[in-house]
Amino acid sequence: MMWKEKYKIGVKLIDEQHQELFRRVSDFIKTVQSEGKWEEKLSKVKETLEFMKECVITHFNDEEIYQKDIGYPGYEEHSQIHEKLKYEVVNIISGNAVTNLAKEGYICDIVPPQVIIGENKSISIATEKTLIFPMKTEIGKFEINISIKENR
């Protein structure tokens, strides 16, 4: 991914965040595609994942505030793109967690995360006991539901 001047929108904060995003993703792709052992690449991969989590929180929020302030006509469509990217980051983080748990000897049969957005939405998990973790972050409130079953 290469940054091009034509991507600038003329808002310093947003343009700087976009440039940093392009630089990080480009470095990440180069690292993953380079020769060498995966273990040697792992620190760069983890660094990029941490950046992406932060990007989801700060950049998307900053950009959407700006778009609302100026009455940007493509706000709804752009907001939906952000939501899809948030889901992708959640999937990456979940996959990373499963990998780390497996290294510790825990076998995880994980279902891809289900993200449900909106007020008064509910889901039913009737099969097993569920741990519920309510969360409050800079990007809003949400909860993580984990259903656990012991295999015997």
Protein Blocks (a to p, Z undefined) as FASTA:
>chain_A
ZZdfklpgoiaklmmmmmmmmmmmmmmmmmmmpgcdfklmmmmmmmmmmmmmmmmmmmmm
mmmmmmmmnopaklmmmmmmmmmmmmmmmmmmmmmmmmmmmmnopacddddddddedehi
acddfkbccdddddddfkbccdddddddddZZ
